[in-house]
Amino acid sequence: MHVPISQERFERKPSRSLTVLWVVAAVVLAGSIVALRFAREIAWENYTVIAPSTLDRNEMFYRDLSLAGIALGVGLLLVAVWRTIGR
């Protein structure tokens, strides 16, 4: 006996959680790239408030924080792609 395949199975809309995942991944990645771009300026701004000897450590902190954000954003994007393809 032939059982018809439901078109509904193949035409599902993306879930709200998947859409949120895409948005969060894009925002984290974009924000981290912008922060990395301005890490030197942020550290230089702190130069006037904090002792000059700590400038390199501050710059490294902001750079490392930005790189961690980029890694998180890329990871979230990979999860979003995997979940989208796996649907």
Secondary structure, DSSP 8 states (H G I E B T S, - for coil): ------GGGTS----HHHHHHHHHHHHHHHHHHHHHHTHHHHHHHHHTTS-GGGHHHHHHHHHHHHHHHHHHHHHHHHHHHHHHHT-
